[in-house]
């Protein structure tokens, strides 16, 4: 198949998943065309079966704000027409699905039929969904897509609850390349960081308020105050990073924490971690947690959103009530204070990632869904002609 993929080409779960999906599909023999305003950051360099088409955002004196949605629509029309795409797969409801549906209608007037698959990732529903001014556009774009997927049962239900949706939504979870994400031998790195055999806690996020980075600092301080030998690595950047740094200084634990900023490859850092902390207010799936699990790192997370679908309580990690710092502290201590428990949960986390979320288990589900959508579109068109 020739597949057009549109996503936000930035750090973040949806961009990562869309890019990794395109790479995996290309490895399976499909021709992939990324359509975005910049090169997806995980794409790196182009390779066989992968193409990139940049969306130019032109500015005109007439428009106070550049209209990315219309530029994207025009680029989708152009790529679909001249590259003979079979399907458009867009990630995020707006503006990507909106642009794709409009592109499909423009192409149909020229006799070109191309179905649209929309994948919902989270904030397009849980954040945008809170703004009533967007609701009609979101509902329309989802309902008019030829196929719709969501990354968790939780997100699927949230979509039905928040919008007037009259179509089926298929749940296809996020995935991980366990060939890339595994526990590497980085003991030299760990020895340099932990000269007294301290345990390592890791948090990875975009440091938005919803990620509750300050909770991570508080848990770390509570462990330190009890004499537990731990170090902390915080990966990522965002609006709450400065607050977290200030809190660490205020609590007297800054010297045992390293703020590493945005890092690639993150799997090298995860390879020295003992526990991954995710105290988020909401997570529609928890891709960062899955990356940690694939590297054999148990996760202590909030019992919210799609995280209970990923983390097996007491096996690959623990789930705590949102904001319960005592529970987060005790569960973390339970893992790192007993080597047998740490080894057991580390193995379970890796097994969970391999057996249920490996790229070679999940990507075929997308291929099958494409085929179903294409067959359905063909059947719909045949019926219309008759």
N, C-alpha and C positions, 0 to 999 in steps of 0.2 A: 504494500500500500504506500501511497504518497500522502503524508500526514503533515498538515500545518499545525504548529503549536505556538500559542501565544500565552505569555505569562509576564509577571513583573520580574525583570532581570536583576533582582537585588538579593541581599542576604535575607533569608526568611524561608519558612517552610514551603509555601506554595511555589516560589521560584526554584527552590532546590528540587522538589518533587517533580515539577514539570521538566526541568532540565535533565534530571536523572532518567526520567521516563523516556525522553527523546533519545538519550544516549543508548539506553537498553533496547529500544525499538530498532535503532539503527544497527546495533549489533546483531539483531535478529533478522536483518535483511530488508527492513523498511527504509524508505527514503523520507528523511525528516527535514522540514523547513521551519526554522524558528522565525517568528515574526514579532519583533519587539523594538523598543526605542533604543536599546543598547544590548550588547552581547551578554547573555546570561552568565553570571560570574562563575558558575561551576562548569560551564561549557569549555572554558580554556581555549583550545585551538580547534578549528574545524577539522573534521576527518571524513573518511569515506561515508557516504550516505547522509551526511549532515550539512545543511546549508543555513545561512543566516541572512535575513532580509531586514534591514533597518527601517524603522518608521521615522520619517522626517517630520518634525513638528515645526511647521512654518508659522511665522508671525506676520500679521498684517495690521496696519493701523486701525482698520475697522474693528478688529477683535481686541478687547481689553485683555482677554486670557486666551492663550493658544488652545485650539480645540483638538486635543489628542485623539478623542474618540473617532472623529471624522477622518483624520489622517490615517488612523489604524484601519478603518473600514476600507478606505481606498487602497491601502497596501494589501489587505486581505484579498480584495477583488483582483488586484494585479497579479499577486502570487498564485492564487487559485487558478486563474485563467491561463497564465503562461507556463506554469509548472505542472498543470493538469493534476491538481490535488484531488484526492479521493474523499478527504474528510478534513474538517477544521476542528481541532481540539483546543478549547480555551480554558484557562484556569483563572477563576474569579468571575462572579456574575456580572459586575459592572466595573469598568466599561467593556470588558472583553467579550462577554456573551452578547451584550447589546450590539456592539460593533459587528460581531460575527453573524448575528441574525440579519442585520441590515445588509451585510455583504452577500449573504445567501440570497436575499430577495433581489438584489441588483443583478447578481449572476443569473438567477432564474429567468429574468427578462431577456437575457441573451441566450437562453436555452442551455445553460450550464447548471447542472444539479449537483449540489454539494451539501451534505448534512453537517450539522453542528453538534458537537458534544461539549458540554460544559461541566467542569469539575469544580465543586464548591469546597473551599478549604477552611473557612472559619470566619475571619473578620468581615468578609463580604456579606455574611449573614448576621453574625452576632454584634458587629459594630455598626455597619451600614444599616442593618435591620432596625436599629434604634431610631433612625432618622426617617420619619414618615414621608418626607419629601422624595425619598428615593424608592419607597415601597412599590409604587406602580411599575416603575422601570425594572426593578429586580424581579418582581412577579412575572412580568411580561417576558423578560429575557429567559427566565428559567422555563416557563411554560412553552415558549416558542422554540426552544432548543429541541433537536431531534433525539438527543439523549442527555441524561444528567446523572452525574455520579457525585457522591459525597465520601469524605475520607473516614467517617465513623458513623455508627448508628446514632450517636448523640447528635451529630450535625444534621443528619437526615431529619430527625424529629424536630430539631430547632427550626429547620427550614419550613416544615409543615406548620409549625406553631406560629411562626412570625409572618408568613406570607400566604397569599391565596394561591396555593399550588394545586393544580388539578392533574398532575402527571406523576408517573413513577420516578423514583430516585433510586439508583443502584448504589449500594455501598461497596466501594473498593478501597481498602485501607492504604495508607502510605507504606512504603517499603524501604528496604536497605540493601545495599550491595555488601554482603558479608565477606566478599573477597577483599574489599577495601577496608571495611570497618571490622577489625578484629584486634585482639590484644597483642600488640607488638612488644618486643623486648626493648624497653626503654629504661632499664634499671639504672643506667648511668645518669639519666636525667632525674630519676626519682631520688637517687642517693645524693645528688647535688642539692636538691630541694629539701630533702628530709635526712639530714646527717644523723639524726637520732632515731631513725626508723619510724617517724611519725606517719600517720595515715593521711591520705589526701582526699579532700572533698572538692568537688567541681560543680560549678554552675555555669551554664551556657544559655545566653538569651540576648535579646535586643534591648534589654534594660528599659523597657517601657513599664509604666506603673503596674500594669496587669501582671507582670512577671514577679513582683514583690521581692526584688533583690535585697531589700533591707532585712527581710525575714531570714535570708541566708546568712547575713552578717550576724544577726542576733543568735541564730542557732550555733554558729561557729564560736561566738563569745561565750555562750553557755557551756559548751564543751570545754573550752579553754579554762574557764573558771573552775571547772571540776577536775582540773589537772590532766585532762585527756590530751595526749600528744597528737595534734592534728595541724595540717597546713591547708590553705585554701587557694584554689585557682578560680578566677572569674574570667570567663571568655565572652567577648562581645562588647558592644558599645550602644549608647542610647541616652535618652534624657535623664534616666535615674542613676547613671553611673556616678556622677559627681556626688549625689546624695549618699550613695553607698560608700564611697571613699571617705566622705566626711564622717559618717556614722562609725566606720572602722577606726578612724583616728580617735573619735570621741570615746569609744569603748576600749581603746588601748590595744587593739588587735591588728592594727594596720601592718605592722612589720611581719606578720605571719600570713599575710594575704598578698597575692599577686594579681593585679588587674592587667590582663594580657591584651585587651582590646580584641578586635576582629582577627581571627586566626584561621589560616588554612595551611596544612590539613589538621583539622581538629582531632582526628583519630589518634594522633601521636600524643596529644595531651590526655585524652581519655584513657590511653593505655597505661597511665600511671595512677589513675584514679581508683579509689576504694569505694566511694559512694557519690552518686549524682543527686543533687538537690534540686527539686522543681516545685516550689511553693506557690505556683501561679493561681490567680483568681479563676482563670478558665483556660482550658486547652482543648481544642476540638479533636486533636489527636495526640500530639506530643512527640514530634519527630526528633527533637534533641534528646529526649529520653530513650527513644529507640536506638539512636546512634550510640548512646552510652551502653545500653544493654548489649548491642552487638559486640562491643569491646569488653564485655564481661563485667560491667559495672552495675551493681544493684542500684535501684532508684528509690528515693524517698520523696513522695510527691503528694500534692493535694488530691483529695478524693473528689475531683470535679471533671466535668466535660467528658471527653473520650478517654481519659487516662485509665479508668477502670477496665476499659476494653483492651488496653495494652499491658498493664502491669498486673501480674498475678500476685495477689496479696499473700505475703509471707514466703513467696517463692522467688520471683524476680525482683521483688522490692516490697515496699510498704506504702499504704495510702493513709493519709492523715486528714483530719478535719481542717478545712481552710483556716489558716491563721493560728492554729494550735501549736505554738512554738514548743511547748512542753512535749507534745507528741512527736514532733519532728526531731527534737533533741534525743528523746529516749529511743526512738526507732533507729536513728543514725548510730547511736551508741551501741545498740543491740547488735548491729552488723559489724562494727569495727572492733568491738571488744572481744570477739571470739573468732579465732581464725577458722574454725570448722564452719561456723555460720557464714562467714565471709566467702569461703571457698564454695560452699554449697549454693549460695545465692548468686555468686558470680557465674557459676556453671549454668544455673537455671536461667539467668538473664540472657546468656549467649544462646542457649538452646531455644528459648522463646523467639529470639530474633531470627535464628536460622530456620526453625520449623514452621513459623507462621507468617513472617514478614520479609523473607528473602526476595530479592528482585526477581528471581527465576520462578517464584511461586505466584507473585502478584501481577507482574507484567502480562503474562498470558491471559489474565482475566480482562485486562484492557483490550487485548487483541480480540478476544471473544466478543466483548461488548461492541467494539467497532463493527465486527462482522454482523452482529445482530442489528445494529443501527442501520448499516448499509442495506441489509436485507429488508428491513422494515421500510426504509425510504424507497427502495425499488418497488416493494409491494404497494406502497401508497401511491407512487407515481403511476404504476400500472392500473390501479383502480381508478385513478383520476382520468386516465386516457380512455378507459372503457366507458 
